[in-house]
Amino acid sequence: MNFRLPLSSRVLTGLCASVAAAGLLATASTTTASAGTTSSTATADIPEHALVGYLHSSFANGSGYTRMADVPDSWDIIDLAFGEPTSTTSGDIRFSLCPQSECPNVESEDEFKAAIKAKQAAGKKVLISIGGQNGQVQLTTTAARDKFVESVGAIIDRYGLDGLDIDFEGHSLSLDDGDTDFKNPKTPAIVNLISAVKSLKAKYGSDFVLTMAPETFFVQLGYQYYGSGASGGQDPRSGAYLPVIHALRDDLTLLHVQDYNSGPIVGLDDQYHTMGSADFHIAMTDMLLTGFPVAGDTDNVFPPLDPSQVAIGLPASANAGNGHTQPGDVTKALNCLTKKTDCGGYEPHGSWPGLRGLMAWSINWDTFSDQEFSKNFDAYYGR
């Protein structure tokens, strides 16, 4: 999340998909927006407008340690950061509370479990987030896939959690040469991840909460580039989350792309957009709700997600990560996407009052900053 180097820190260059292609998608998206749905989707019991936040449970940094019992009521989904693998390709995921030597005020495990139950009794969802900067996960074999299912299930059962957040970063996901169709992926690490998540969903049923927090490099960059490309000269991680999102879209509760620690990204207007502004969040979210041709191929279109499946990911404060957005600009982005007002320089292809909400890195940093982020969200939705 906030403590790793940005993957797409360089300015991107190359062929943009055509404006005409984006225009073709716009008509369909506007109709979808008014209809309010795009497909059958997962229906986990979360608020109509939800606030998602990461809780630094396993490590310490400058934001300080926040005990589970002290998480403010504003947060509807609490992601435990992080479950990490014993090795990159083992699939064996482990989670433990921050050591007392690093976090003097850390609670006991029994207190932690009791606090989770209390949050759940208050209507909150608590998930285990897998990955982060240091938790590189590559399920390159079926043995790693099966170990992932077993070990993640053990964490969920041990703490009585509601589901799983996939925060694969760095080199966890990349596409093999020749893997060019996001609807039919061939790369083992991607195929095995999809299979593993489907197994967990089948085990825990329809109430299982599934969220994902990819970086723009792995999602919206797919409009320009997908994998290594025909010439083999591109970064094979480009757009590599698209097959995972697409295969799991009917199981997906929320996608909250990290609109931060990002280089400039080309939107559907074929212009570069830079993080930290309302326009960046509007353009990046519009891509998810409108759909887009992958690598400019109008015969290979990533379909729009349902607005209820999409939240915008932001740093909770200037200390939390590159790309902090002032509360006033967050409000402008929400107004533009849900009401088509305050749109500024980017005009989205629809309006989506059912947009689910916001995600923040992190609960700890928001607490450190006098809850500026969560207070702004609560005020916007009158909570």
SULMOVEN-V601214 format. One record per residue. RES is the residue in three letters. SS is DSSP state (2 for helix, 1 for strand, 0 for the rest). Layout:
res=(RES,RES)
ss=(SS,SS)
This chain:
res=(MET,ASN,PHE,ARG,LEU,PRO,LEU,SER,SER,ARG,VAL,LEU,THR,GLY,LEU,CYS,ALA,SER,VAL,ALA,ALA,ALA,GLY,LEU,LEU,ALA,THR,ALA,SER,THR,THR,THR,ALA,SER,ALA,GLY,THR,THR,SER,SER,THR,ALA,THR,ALA,ASP,ILE,PRO,GLU,HIS,ALA,LEU,VAL,GLY,TYR,LEU,HIS,SER,SER,PHE,ALA,ASN,GLY,SER,GLY,TYR,THR,ARG,MET,ALA,ASP,VAL,PRO,ASP,SER,TRP,ASP,ILE,ILE,ASP,LEU,ALA,PHE,GLY,GLU,PRO,THR,SER,THR,THR,SER,GLY,ASP,ILE,ARG,PHE,SER,LEU,CYS,PRO,GLN,SER,GLU,CYS,PRO,ASN,VAL,GLU,SER,GLU,ASP,GLU,PHE,LYS,ALA,ALA,ILE,LYS,ALA,LYS,GLN,ALA,ALA,GLY,LYS,LYS,VAL,LEU,ILE,SER,ILE,GLY,GLY,GLN,ASN,GLY,GLN,VAL,GLN,LEU,THR,THR,THR,ALA,ALA,ARG,ASP,LYS,PHE,VAL,GLU,SER,VAL,GLY,ALA,ILE,ILE,ASP,ARG,TYR,GLY,LEU,ASP,GLY,LEU,ASP,ILE,ASP,PHE,GLU,GLY,HIS,SER,LEU,SER,LEU,ASP,ASP,GLY,ASP,THR,ASP,PHE,LYS,ASN,PRO,LYS,THR,PRO,ALA,ILE,VAL,ASN,LEU,ILE,SER,ALA,VAL,LYS,SER,LEU,LYS,ALA,LYS,TYR,GLY,SER,ASP,PHE,VAL,LEU,THR,MET,ALA,PRO,GLU,THR,PHE,PHE,VAL,GLN,LEU,GLY,TYR,GLN,TYR,TYR,GLY,SER,GLY,ALA,SER,GLY,GLY,GLN,ASP,PRO,ARG,SER,GLY,ALA,TYR,LEU,PRO,VAL,ILE,HIS,ALA,LEU,ARG,ASP,ASP,LEU,THR,LEU,LEU,HIS,VAL,GLN,ASP,TYR,ASN,SER,GLY,PRO,ILE,VAL,GLY,LEU,ASP,ASP,GLN,TYR,HIS,THR,MET,GLY,SER,ALA,ASP,PHE,HIS,ILE,ALA,MET,THR,ASP,MET,LEU,LEU,THR,GLY,PHE,PRO,VAL,ALA,GLY,ASP,THR,ASP,ASN,VAL,PHE,PRO,PRO,LEU,ASP,PRO,SER,GLN,VAL,ALA,ILE,GLY,LEU,PRO,ALA,SER,ALA,ASN,ALA,GLY,ASN,GLY,HIS,THR,GLN,PRO,GLY,ASP,VAL,THR,LYS,ALA,LEU,ASN,CYS,LEU,THR,LYS,LYS,THR,ASP,CYS,GLY,GLY,TYR,GLU,PRO,HIS,GLY,SER,TRP,PRO,GLY,LEU,ARG,GLY,LEU,MET,ALA,TRP,SER,ILE,ASN,TRP,ASP,THR,PHE,SER,ASP,GLN,GLU,PHE,SER,LYS,ASN,PHE,ASP,ALA,TYR,TYR,GLY,ARG)
ss=(0,0,0,0,0,0,0,0,0,0,0,0,0,0,0,0,0,0,2,2,2,2,2,2,2,2,2,2,2,2,2,2,2,2,2,0,0,0,0,0,0,0,0,0,0,0,0,0,0,1,1,1,1,1,1,1,0,0,0,0,0,0,0,0,0,0,0,2,2,2,0,0,0,0,0,0,1,1,1,1,1,1,1,1,1,0,0,0,0,0,0,0,1,1,0,0,0,0,0,0,0,0,0,0,0,0,0,0,2,2,2,2,2,2,2,2,2,2,2,2,2,0,0,0,1,1,1,1,1,1,1,1,0,0,0,0,0,0,0,0,0,2,2,2,2,2,2,2,2,2,2,2,2,2,2,2,2,2,2,0,0,0,1,1,1,1,1,1,0,0,0,0,0,0,0,0,0,0,0,0,0,0,0,0,0,0,0,2,2,2,2,2,2,2,2,2,2,2,2,2,2,2,2,2,0,0,0,0,1,1,1,1,0,0,1,2,2,2,0,2,2,2,2,0,0,0,0,0,0,0,0,0,0,0,0,0,0,0,0,0,0,2,2,2,2,2,2,0,0,0,0,0,0,1,1,0,0,1,0,0,0,0,0,0,1,1,0,0,0,0,0,1,1,0,0,0,0,2,2,2,2,2,2,2,2,2,2,2,2,2,0,1,1,1,0,0,1,1,1,1,1,1,0,0,0,0,2,2,2,1,1,1,1,1,1,0,0,0,0,0,0,0,0,0,0,0,2,2,2,2,2,2,2,2,2,2,2,2,2,0,0,0,0,0,0,0,0,0,0,0,0,0,0,0,0,0,1,1,1,1,1,0,2,2,2,2,2,2,0,0,0,2,2,2,2,2,2,2,2,2,0,0,0)
